[in-house]
Amino acid sequence: MALVGYTNAGKSTLMRALTGSEVLVADKLFATLDTTVRALHPEVVPRVLVSDTVGFIKNLPHALVVSFKSTLDEALEASLLAHVVDASDPGFERQLAVTEEVLDEIGAKDVPRLLVFNKIDRAADPAALEASLRAKHKDCIVMSARSEADVAKLHKRIVGFFQQNLVEAELFLPWSAQKMRGEIFESCEVLEERSDGEGAFLRVRGDPDVVKRLGEKYGRAKPAPKSAKRGVR
């Protein structure tokens, strides 16, 4: 997942909140020039990596687009974009449009995205602004990166996106192969475990390809009694 948005939208602060990392937070143009990548925290399965990208500005010169190509490429390679907007800035609608234009220019128009209105706590009338934003932008997220509760809600939405296509299955691990448990626990979420005289049965949830590979490796995989929920939460 990549954080994108107009410069000073609060991406680095949000990055720090989502990953529990110490990244540069500065109130200046292009404070983030290099791509920073950290794991979403608390970690989930599948593991989600979050990258912070350069802030966009109006009429971003072609030379700068080329210079920042490595960081802008993160937006192209990401499975999800979190478009961060400073809701407290009077010109946020223009800034939102500028970012969309740059994303179109680099070919990221079709990458799925979440629209995140940040810094709502700095608005003159937060409640009124939030109501207006939600009425105009369906499914948007209105928050403050400095609010733990708001960050938790965003974390849940991100996890929901990446887990929407996961499947469940039951794997069998004979007692003679228990040293392989680490591989299963690292690549899938183990929902339930039971055992008998032959070995352990693990009900897991994970990426379809990973679950299929593990099933083939451990031989006795079969669909779990309950399928994983689908759809963005």
C-alpha positions as CSV (number, residue, x, y, z in Angstrom):
1,M,0.0,0.0,0.0
2,A,1.3,3.5,-0.8
3,L,0.4,6.8,0.8
4,V,0.0,9.5,-1.8
5,G,-1.2,13.1,-1.6
6,Y,-0.4,16.8,-1.8
7,T,2.7,17.9,0.1
8,N,2.1,18.6,3.8
9,A,-1.1,16.5,3.8
10,G,0.3,14.6,6.8
11,K,1.4,11.4,5.1
12,S,4.5,10.9,7.2
13,T,2.6,11.4,10.4
14,L,0.1,8.9,9.2
15,M,2.9,6.5,8.1
16,R,4.4,6.7,11.6
17,A,1.0,6.0,13.2
18,L,0.1,3.1,11.0
19,T,3.5,1.4,11.3
20,G,4.7,2.4,14.7
21,S,7.9,3.6,13.1
22,E,10.0,6.8,13.4
23,V,9.9,8.5,10.0
24,L,10.7,12.1,9.2
25,V,7.8,14.5,9.9
26,A,8.5,18.0,8.8
27,D,6.2,20.9,7.8
28,K,8.0,21.8,4.6
29,L,7.9,21.2,0.8
30,F,9.2,17.7,-0.2
31,A,10.1,16.7,3.3
32,T,9.9,13.1,2.0
33,L,12.1,12.6,-1.1
34,D,13.0,8.9,-0.7
35,T,10.5,6.1,-0.4
36,T,10.1,4.7,3.1
37,V,8.6,1.2,3.5
38,R,7.4,-0.3,6.7
39,A,5.1,-3.1,7.8
40,L,1.6,-2.2,8.9
41,H,1.4,-2.5,12.7
42,P,-0.1,-4.4,14.4
43,E,1.0,-6.9,11.7
44,V,-1.6,-9.0,10.0
45,V,-1.8,-11.9,7.5
46,P,-1.1,-11.4,4.7
47,R,1.7,-8.9,5.8
48,V,0.9,-5.4,4.5
49,L,3.8,-3.1,3.6
50,V,3.1,0.6,3.7
51,S,5.2,3.1,1.6
52,D,5.4,6.9,2.0
53,T,5.8,8.8,-1.3
54,V,6.8,12.3,-2.3
55,G,4.2,15.0,-1.8
56,F,2.6,16.4,-5.0
57,I,2.3,20.0,-6.0
58,K,0.4,21.9,-8.6
59,N,2.0,21.8,-12.1
60,L,4.6,19.3,-11.0
61,P,7.4,19.9,-13.6
62,H,8.2,17.0,-15.9
63,A,11.8,17.1,-14.7
64,L,10.6,16.6,-11.2
65,V,8.4,13.7,-12.2
66,V,11.4,12.1,-13.8
67,S,13.6,12.8,-10.7
68,F,11.0,11.3,-8.3
69,K,10.2,8.4,-10.6
70,S,11.5,5.8,-8.1
71,T,9.2,7.0,-5.4
72,L,6.2,7.6,-7.7
73,D,6.6,4.1,-9.0
74,E,5.5,2.9,-5.6
75,A,2.1,4.2,-6.5
76,L,2.1,2.1,-9.6
77,E,3.2,-1.1,-7.9
78,A,0.9,-0.7,-4.9
79,S,-2.2,-2.9,-4.5
80,L,-3.9,0.0,-2.8
81,L,-3.4,3.8,-2.6
82,A,-4.3,5.8,0.5
83,H,-4.9,9.3,-1.0
84,V,-4.3,11.6,2.0
85,V,-5.8,15.1,1.9
86,D,-5.4,17.9,4.4
87,A,-9.0,18.6,5.2
88,S,-8.2,21.7,7.3
89,D,-6.6,23.5,4.3
90,P,-9.1,25.8,2.5
91,G,-7.8,24.7,-0.8
92,F,-8.0,21.0,-0.2
93,E,-10.4,20.4,-3.2
94,R,-7.8,21.8,-5.6
95,Q,-5.0,19.8,-3.9
96,L,-7.1,16.7,-4.2
97,A,-7.5,17.3,-7.9
98,V,-3.8,18.0,-8.4
99,T,-2.9,14.6,-6.9
100,E,-5.5,12.8,-9.1
101,E,-4.0,14.5,-12.1
102,V,-0.4,13.4,-11.2
103,L,-1.6,9.9,-10.5
104,D,-3.3,9.8,-14.0
105,E,0.0,11.2,-15.5
106,I,2.1,8.3,-14.1
107,G,-0.5,5.7,-15.1
108,A,-1.9,4.9,-11.6
109,K,-5.5,5.9,-12.4
110,D,-6.9,2.4,-12.0
111,V,-5.1,1.5,-8.8
112,P,-7.7,0.9,-6.0
113,R,-7.7,3.7,-3.5
114,L,-9.0,5.0,-0.2
115,L,-9.7,8.7,0.1
116,V,-8.4,9.8,3.5
117,F,-9.3,13.3,4.8
118,N,-6.7,14.0,7.4
119,K,-6.2,16.8,10.0
120,I,-10.0,17.1,10.7
121,D,-9.0,18.1,14.2
122,R,-7.5,21.4,12.8
123,A,-10.8,22.5,11.1
124,A,-12.7,25.4,12.5
125,D,-15.9,23.3,12.8
126,P,-14.8,19.6,12.6
127,A,-18.3,18.1,12.8
128,A,-19.7,20.3,10.0
129,L,-16.8,19.7,7.8
130,E,-16.9,15.9,8.3
131,A,-20.6,15.8,7.5
132,S,-19.9,17.8,4.3
133,L,-17.1,15.5,3.3
134,R,-19.0,12.3,3.9
135,A,-22.0,13.7,1.9
136,K,-19.8,14.5,-1.1
137,H,-17.2,11.7,-1.1
138,K,-18.8,8.3,-0.6
139,D,-16.8,5.8,1.6
140,C,-14.2,8.4,2.4
141,I,-12.3,8.3,5.7
142,V,-12.3,11.4,7.9
143,M,-9.7,11.4,10.6
144,S,-6.8,12.8,12.5
145,A,-3.5,10.9,12.3
146,R,-2.9,12.0,15.9
147,S,-6.0,10.1,17.1
148,E,-5.4,6.5,18.0
149,A,-9.1,5.6,17.5
150,D,-9.1,7.2,14.0
151,V,-5.9,5.4,13.1
152,A,-7.3,2.1,14.3
153,K,-10.4,2.6,12.1
154,L,-8.1,3.2,9.1
155,H,-6.0,0.2,10.0
156,K,-9.2,-1.9,9.9
157,R,-10.2,-0.6,6.5
158,I,-6.8,-1.4,5.1
159,V,-6.7,-4.9,6.5
160,G,-10.3,-5.5,5.2
161,F,-9.1,-4.6,1.7
162,F,-6.2,-7.0,1.8
163,Q,-8.2,-9.8,3.4
164,Q,-11.2,-9.6,1.2
165,N,-10.2,-12.4,-1.2
166,L,-8.6,-14.8,1.4
167,V,-9.8,-18.4,1.6
168,E,-10.0,-20.9,4.4
169,A,-8.8,-24.5,4.4
170,E,-7.8,-27.3,6.7
171,L,-4.3,-28.5,6.7
172,F,-2.9,-31.7,8.2
173,L,0.5,-31.8,9.8
174,P,1.7,-35.2,11.0
175,W,3.6,-35.3,14.2
176,S,6.8,-36.1,12.3
177,A,6.6,-32.8,10.4
178,Q,5.8,-30.4,13.3
179,K,9.0,-28.5,12.6
180,M,7.2,-27.1,9.6
181,R,4.6,-25.3,11.7
182,G,6.6,-22.1,11.4
183,E,6.0,-22.0,7.7
184,I,2.3,-22.3,8.1
185,F,2.0,-19.7,10.9
186,E,4.2,-17.2,9.0
187,S,2.2,-17.4,5.7
188,C,-1.4,-17.9,7.0
189,E,-3.6,-16.9,9.9
190,V,-4.3,-20.0,12.0
191,L,-7.9,-19.9,13.1
192,E,-8.2,-23.2,14.9
193,E,-6.1,-26.2,15.8
194,R,-7.0,-29.7,16.8
195,S,-5.1,-33.0,17.0
196,D,-5.4,-36.7,17.0
197,G,-3.0,-39.6,17.2
198,E,-1.6,-38.9,13.8
199,G,-0.9,-35.2,13.9
200,A,-2.4,-31.7,14.0
201,F,-5.3,-30.3,11.9
202,L,-5.0,-26.5,11.3
203,R,-7.8,-24.4,10.0
204,V,-6.1,-21.6,8.2
205,R,-7.0,-18.4,6.3
206,G,-4.7,-17.0,3.7
207,D,-4.0,-16.0,0.1
208,P,-5.6,-18.6,-2.3
209,D,-2.2,-19.4,-4.0
210,V,-0.5,-19.8,-0.6
211,V,-3.2,-22.0,0.8
212,K,-3.1,-24.1,-2.4
213,R,0.6,-24.5,-2.2
214,L,0.5,-25.5,1.5
215,G,-2.3,-27.9,0.8
216,E,-0.3,-29.6,-2.0
217,K,2.8,-29.8,0.3
218,Y,1.0,-31.2,3.3
219,G,-1.3,-33.5,1.3
220,R,-4.5,-33.5,3.2
221,A,-5.8,-30.0,2.8
222,K,-9.5,-29.6,2.2
223,P,-12.0,-26.7,2.3
224,A,-12.7,-25.5,5.8
225,P,-16.2,-25.8,7.2
226,K,-16.6,-22.0,7.0
227,S,-15.4,-19.9,4.1
228,A,-13.7,-16.6,4.7
229,K,-15.8,-13.4,4.5
230,R,-15.4,-11.4,1.4
231,G,-15.8,-7.8,0.6
232,V,-14.1,-4.6,1.8
233,R,-15.0,-3.9,5.4
